[in-house]
Amino acid sequence: MFDCEVEDNIIIFRFNYGRTNSITLKTLQGLKTYIDQLNDDDDLKGLILTGTGRYFSSGFDLETFTTFPSEQAIIDWFKIEEEVLYHLFTCSKPVIAAINGHTTAAGMIVSMASDYRLAINNARVKVGMTEIKIGLSLTPAEADIMLYGLDSDKKYRDVVFGGNLFSPIDAVNREIFDELVDDQDELINQAKAKICNLIDTPGRPFIGLKKLQRQQRAETMRKNIDNFDMNNLVVTFTNPAILQTLNYIKQSLAG
């Protein structure tokens, strides 16, 4: 589901499940555990999110999304998902996305929750948000993260409403990602260097600056999560047409 290691006092969390590094409930729970550890341990400097192989992450696990055993299971799953995304967004220390390959849907969302986005310089890699084309909306945490990360109404409309895939090169040119890295081996090294540049200063002012930067959006996100009617998700994930589409995508990704 995931691999995790600590190098140079930096947590490296690797999505590693199936062919496309999909994100399961266990992955989310593992991520929250390491976010809590990072926040609580003064020796730890930051968190790198990355993937394995050709994928960063294709998003949430479609096997889960097509086999919920009950309506309550849908609600319970997304309650956990929303809290983990909120904790990722409000993590006190630097979070860097080291985007090693294809990333869509929730893979894109966790990237946008990060403080800095490094991506492999490969025109064959595709990134983006295709939810609108397959009948899915976004949850409050997902939407607030995308609104914050994309930084403008125009970019949100282009990426989320457009539903198209594009390359990391395009993402940097459109100021969605921050920087391209030519060598896979250097991706993690540059992510580590970025974390050190942000956190290794006297008194660690980054922590306070990040809190001020994100506080208003975090408060909005908290309110939106608490007021959201989870039954909307029950309607979505019991819709036969949507389930048919998700099953088709699941089969195509399985190769």
N, C-alpha and C positions, 0 to 999 in steps of 0.2 A: 504494500500500500504506500509506504514511504520509507526512506532511509534518512537517518539523521546522524550527524557527527559534529564535534566541536574542534575547530582548528584555529589556533591563535586567538582563543577566547571568543570566537565567532561561531554561532550555530549555523550549520549548513543543512537545510531541510530540502530533501530531494523527493519530488513526486515520482513514484515508481510503482505503477500498477497496470498490468495488462500491456497491450501494445501502445496505448496512447496516454498512459499516466493519468487515467481518470481519477477523480477525487471522490472517495467513499466517506461514509460516516466515520470510520476508524481514522482515515486521513485527517479529517477535520478535528477530531478529538485529540489526535497526536499533535497537530499544529497548535492547538490551544495550550496543551501541556508545555510545549517548548516556549510559547509566547510568555506564559506565566513564569517559567523558569528564567527567561531573559529579563523580565521586569524585576524579579526578586533578587537576582544575583548581581551584585555590583561588579564582579570580575568579568562578566560577559558583556561584550561590546555591541553586538547587533545580530541580525538574522539575515541570511541569504536564502531566498527561495529559488529553486532551480528544478530541472527535470533530468531524465535519463534518456539516452538514445536520441531519436529524431524529434521527440516531443518535450515541450515544457509541460503542458497539460491540455487535454481536449475538453476539460470541464468536468462537471459532476458526472458520476457514474450512471450511465444510461440503463444498465441492468437494474440498478436500484429504482430508477425513475419509472421503469415499465413493470415493476413487480411489487409495488407497495401492497401489503396484505390487507390493509384496511384504511379507511379515511383517517382514523386517528393516527396511524403510522405516518401518513403524509404530514400531518400537523406536527407530530413529535420530531420528525426528521428536520423540518425547516426551522423549528424553534432552536434546535442546536446549531444549525447552519448560520442563522442570523446572529447568534451570540458569538460564534467563532469569528465571523467577518467583522463584527463590531470590535472584538478584542484585537484582531489584526490591525484594523484601522487606527486604534488608539494605543497600540504598542508604544511604549515610551522611548525606545531606542531605535537606531536606524534599521530599516528594513529595505533590502535591495533585491529587486527581481533580476536574476541572471537568466535571461530568456534564451535557452539553448536551442529551441526548435519551435515547431508549430504550437500555437496557443490560441485557444478559442474559449468562449463562454466563461465559465468560472475560472479557467486559467488566465483569461484576460482580466477578470475582475480582481483576482489576488495580485496581479501585476500592477493594476492601477491603484491598489491600496498601498503600494510600496512608496518609499521616499525617493527612489531613483530606479530607473529602468534601463538596464544594459541588455542589448540584444545581439545575437550572432548576425554578422553581416553576410546574409545568404538570401538571395532573391527567390529561391525556391521555397523558403519558409513562409507560411501563411499565418496571419494573426487576425483576430477580429471577433465580432459579436454577431452571431447569425440567429439569435433567438426569435426575432420577429418573423423570420421566414418559416419557422417550424411551429409557430403557434404559442410561443412562450413569452410571457411578460417578465419583469424583474421583480424581485422582492424589495422591500424598503432598503435593507443594507446594501444589496447589489446595486440598486439604482443610485443611492447616495454616493457610494464609492465611485461609480462611473461618472456621475456628475462632477464630483470633486476632482478625480484624476484627469478627466478630459478638459476641465477648467473653462469650458465655455458652452453655451447653448448650441452654438453652431457645430462644434465637434461632437457633442452628444447626439445631435440629430444625424450628422453624417455617419457616425459609427454605429449607434444603437438603432436608429430608425432605418438607416440604409441597409444594415445587415450584411454587408459585403466583407470579404476577406482581402487583405492587402499584405505587403511584405514589410519586414522590419525596416527596410530602407525608407519605404513610404511613411512608416510610423514615425521615424525620426524627422523626416522632412516636414511632416504635419505637426510636429512637436507633441506627439503622443508618447513616444519613447524618448529617452534622453541621449543615448549614445550607442554606437555600433562598435562591436569588437570583432576583429577578423579571425581570431584563433579561438577555438573551443577551449583549449587548455588555459588561455589567458582570461576567459570569462570570469571564473571564480576568483582568480588573483586580482583582477580589477575591481570586482565587487568587494573583496576584502579591503582593498586600498581605499575605496570610497567610504566604507564604514569607519575606518580608522581616521580618515580626514574629517569626518563629521563628529566623531565622539571623543577623539584623543586631544582635547584642548582643556586648559585649566578650568575646573569646576563643571565641566560637561554642560555648557549652556545649551547645546543642541536639544537636550531633553525639555527644558522649559520653552524654548523657541518652537519646538514641534507641537507641544501642548497648546500654545497660543494659536499657532497656525491652524490647527485642526479642531479646536474646541467648539466653534460654532456649528460646523458640520456634524461633529460627533453628537452634540446635543439634539440637533435635528434628526439624526439617524436614530438615536435612542427613542425619541418621541414617536417617530414613524414606525419603528419596530413594535413598540408597546401598543400602538393604536391600530395596527394592521389586522384585518380580518383574515385569519388563516384559512377560512373556508374558501376563499378565492383560489387557493392552491389545490384544494380538494376538487373543485370544479375543473381545474386545468388537468390534473393528473388522473382524472377518471373520464376524460373526454376521449371517445374512441378514435376520432380522427387524429388527435395529437399523439395518442399512444401508438397508432399505426405508423406515423411519421418517425417517432422516436425509435421504434423497433427497426425501421428501415435504416436509419442512420447507424444504429447499434450494429447491425449486420454488416454494413459497408465499412465501418471502422475496424471490425474484426478481421477484415481482409479475406 
